[in-house]
Amino acid sequence: MVTIKDIAREADVSFTTVSNVIHGNTKRVSAGTVERINEIMKKRGYVPNMGARALVGSKTKLIAFAYQSYQPVAESNVMEDTFVSQLTGELERCIHEADYDMMLTFVDSQNGMVAAAQRWNADGIVVLGATPQQCTRLLEATQKPIAFIDCSLEDGSESIRKNYVTVTLDDRAAAYEMTKYLIACGHKKIGFVCRTTVEYKNPDSLRREGYT
């Protein structure tokens, strides 16, 4: 098995220099040396130990992605949802380009999202489809930066902390415009199909409001 010492010997640098490159501490390492070490690690198939990396410093270079499934995870293949699978692929690509790794989990309970966030030692969390209550609990349970996708946060969430962002669209207005267009085309019997009838705010409920 290839070790850091092997990489250092081939690159003709110290053990500490290789360790610094692995952990991203390259301010005092020349660009040429960083490139040489990375090339040797790639050639030798060296894979840094993520557990050791987390112990060395506060950065783990991990981004966690958690999806709140509407169906029991054990009874369904979440990745059959084209939106979820395409989003997962794009997230992984962007995270990889930023020299991070992605951890992925699907949860189907109110407590699962918070439990996963507390269990992971990640530098940041991406959350898809969480309920307003889950979002609040996540903001309270961890201080990690969070990006909420297609999540409706409870009023006053910004008072809990500031290091989070929401990525969504105006589902109500979008559904209203689509329905308005169909009516303008002369259609009178317009149906609305959604995947859930839950009462809390989510994309489906907001679209239903726009439709009605």
C-alpha positions as CSV (number, residue, x, y, z in Angstrom):
1,M,0.0,0.0,0.0
2,V,1.3,3.4,-1.0
3,T,2.0,5.8,2.0
4,I,2.7,9.5,2.4
5,K,6.3,8.6,3.0
6,D,6.4,6.9,-0.4
7,I,5.0,10.0,-2.1
8,A,7.4,12.3,-0.2
9,R,10.4,10.1,-1.2
10,E,9.4,10.1,-4.9
11,A,8.7,13.9,-4.9
12,D,11.9,14.6,-3.0
13,V,10.1,16.6,-0.4
14,S,9.3,16.2,3.3
15,F,6.5,14.2,4.8
16,T,5.1,17.4,6.1
17,T,5.0,19.0,2.7
18,V,3.0,16.1,1.3
19,S,0.6,16.2,4.3
20,N,0.1,19.9,3.8
21,V,-0.8,19.4,0.1
22,I,-3.3,16.6,1.0
23,H,-5.0,18.8,3.6
24,G,-5.1,21.9,1.4
25,N,-2.5,23.9,3.4
26,T,-0.5,25.0,0.4
27,K,0.2,28.7,1.2
28,R,3.9,27.9,1.8
29,V,4.2,25.3,-1.0
30,S,5.1,26.3,-4.5
31,A,2.6,25.7,-7.3
32,G,5.1,23.4,-9.0
33,T,5.6,21.3,-6.0
34,V,1.8,21.0,-5.4
35,E,1.3,19.9,-9.0
36,R,4.2,17.4,-8.8
37,I,2.9,15.8,-5.6
38,N,-0.7,15.6,-7.0
39,E,0.6,13.9,-10.2
40,I,2.6,11.4,-8.2
41,M,-0.4,10.6,-5.9
42,K,-2.6,10.1,-9.0
43,K,0.1,7.9,-10.7
44,R,0.6,5.8,-7.6
45,G,-3.1,5.5,-6.9
46,Y,-2.8,7.1,-3.5
47,V,-6.1,7.9,-1.8
48,P,-6.0,10.1,1.3
49,N,-7.6,8.7,4.5
50,M,-10.7,10.9,5.1
51,G,-10.9,10.0,8.7
52,A,-7.3,11.1,9.3
53,R,-7.9,14.2,7.2
54,A,-10.8,15.2,9.5
55,L,-8.6,14.7,12.6
56,V,-5.8,16.9,11.3
57,G,-7.9,20.0,11.0
58,S,-11.4,21.4,11.1
59,K,-11.9,20.9,7.3
60,T,-13.1,17.5,6.1
61,K,-13.6,18.4,2.4
62,L,-16.9,16.7,2.6
63,I,-20.3,18.1,1.6
64,A,-23.4,16.2,2.7
65,F,-26.5,15.9,0.5
66,A,-29.7,14.8,2.2
67,Y,-33.0,14.2,0.4
68,Q,-36.3,14.0,2.2
69,S,-38.2,11.2,0.4
70,Y,-42.0,11.1,0.2
71,Q,-41.9,7.3,0.0
72,P,-40.4,4.8,2.4
73,V,-36.7,4.5,1.3
74,A,-36.7,0.7,1.9
75,E,-39.6,0.3,-0.5
76,S,-38.7,2.6,-3.4
77,N,-35.7,3.5,-5.6
78,V,-35.4,7.2,-5.0
79,M,-33.0,7.6,-8.0
80,E,-35.7,6.6,-10.4
81,D,-37.0,10.2,-9.9
82,T,-35.3,12.0,-12.8
83,F,-35.2,15.3,-11.0
84,V,-33.4,13.8,-8.0
85,S,-31.0,11.8,-10.1
86,Q,-30.1,14.7,-12.3
87,L,-29.7,17.1,-9.4
88,T,-27.5,14.5,-7.6
89,G,-25.3,14.2,-10.6
90,E,-24.9,18.0,-11.0
91,L,-24.2,18.4,-7.3
92,E,-21.5,15.7,-7.4
93,R,-19.9,17.3,-10.4
94,C,-19.8,20.8,-8.9
95,I,-18.6,19.5,-5.6
96,H,-15.9,17.4,-7.2
97,E,-14.7,20.4,-9.3
98,A,-14.3,22.3,-6.0
99,D,-12.0,19.5,-4.7
100,Y,-14.6,18.2,-2.2
101,D,-16.3,14.8,-1.9
102,M,-20.1,14.3,-1.5
103,M,-21.9,12.1,1.0
104,L,-25.4,11.1,0.1
105,T,-28.4,9.9,2.1
106,F,-32.1,9.6,1.7
107,V,-34.4,9.9,4.7
108,D,-38.1,9.2,5.1
109,S,-38.8,10.4,8.6
110,Q,-39.0,13.7,10.5
111,N,-36.1,12.8,12.7
112,G,-33.9,11.2,10.0
113,M,-32.8,14.5,8.5
114,V,-31.5,16.0,11.8
115,A,-30.0,12.7,12.9
116,A,-28.0,12.4,9.6
117,A,-26.8,16.0,9.9
118,Q,-25.6,15.5,13.4
119,R,-23.9,12.1,12.5
120,W,-21.9,13.5,9.7
121,N,-18.7,15.5,10.1
122,A,-19.1,17.5,6.9
123,D,-18.1,21.1,6.0
124,G,-21.5,21.9,4.6
125,I,-24.9,20.4,4.0
126,V,-27.3,20.5,1.0
127,V,-30.9,19.7,1.8
128,L,-33.6,18.8,-0.7
129,G,-37.3,18.6,0.1
130,A,-37.3,19.0,3.9
131,T,-40.4,20.2,5.7
132,P,-40.5,23.6,7.4
133,Q,-40.1,22.0,10.8
134,Q,-37.1,19.9,9.7
135,C,-35.5,23.1,8.3
136,T,-35.9,24.8,11.7
137,R,-34.5,21.8,13.6
138,L,-31.5,21.6,11.2
139,L,-30.7,25.3,11.7
140,E,-30.9,24.7,15.5
141,A,-29.0,21.4,15.6
142,T,-25.9,22.3,13.6
143,Q,-23.9,25.4,12.8
144,K,-22.7,24.0,9.5
145,P,-23.5,26.1,6.4
146,I,-26.7,24.8,4.8
147,A,-28.2,25.1,1.2
148,F,-31.9,24.4,1.2
149,I,-33.3,23.3,-2.2
150,D,-37.1,23.3,-2.7
151,C,-37.7,23.8,1.0
152,S,-40.2,26.2,2.6
153,L,-38.7,27.6,5.8
154,E,-40.8,28.7,8.7
155,D,-41.2,32.5,9.4
156,G,-38.4,33.8,11.6
157,S,-35.8,31.2,10.4
158,E,-33.3,34.0,9.8
159,S,-33.3,34.8,13.5
160,I,-31.8,31.4,14.3
161,R,-28.6,32.1,12.3
162,K,-27.5,33.6,9.0
163,N,-25.2,31.1,7.3
164,Y,-27.7,29.4,5.1
165,V,-29.2,29.9,1.6
166,T,-32.4,28.8,-0.1
167,V,-32.7,27.8,-3.7
168,T,-36.2,27.7,-5.1
169,L,-38.7,29.3,-7.4
170,D,-42.1,30.8,-7.0
171,D,-44.1,27.6,-7.4
172,R,-47.4,29.4,-6.7
173,A,-46.9,32.0,-9.4
174,A,-45.6,29.4,-11.9
175,A,-48.7,27.2,-11.5
176,Y,-50.9,30.2,-11.8
177,E,-49.3,31.2,-15.1
178,M,-49.5,27.7,-16.5
179,T,-53.2,27.4,-15.5
180,K,-53.9,30.9,-17.0
181,Y,-52.3,29.8,-20.2
182,L,-54.4,26.7,-20.5
183,I,-57.6,28.7,-19.9
184,A,-56.5,31.2,-22.5
185,C,-56.1,28.2,-24.9
186,G,-59.8,27.4,-24.4
187,H,-59.4,24.5,-22.0
188,K,-62.1,24.2,-19.3
189,K,-61.4,20.8,-17.6
190,I,-57.9,21.3,-16.2
191,G,-56.6,18.6,-13.8
192,F,-53.9,18.9,-11.2
193,V,-51.7,16.0,-10.3
194,C,-49.2,16.0,-7.4
195,R,-47.3,13.4,-5.5
196,T,-48.4,14.4,-2.0
197,T,-51.3,16.0,-0.1
198,V,-49.5,17.1,3.0
199,E,-50.7,20.3,4.7
200,Y,-47.3,22.0,5.2
201,K,-45.9,24.3,2.6
202,N,-44.0,22.5,-0.1
203,P,-43.7,22.8,-3.9
204,D,-46.8,20.7,-4.5
205,S,-49.0,22.6,-2.1
206,L,-47.8,25.9,-3.4
207,R,-48.5,24.8,-7.0
208,R,-52.0,23.7,-6.0
209,E,-52.6,27.1,-4.6
210,G,-51.6,28.7,-7.9
211,Y,-53.7,26.2,-9.8
212,T,-56.9,27.0,-7.8
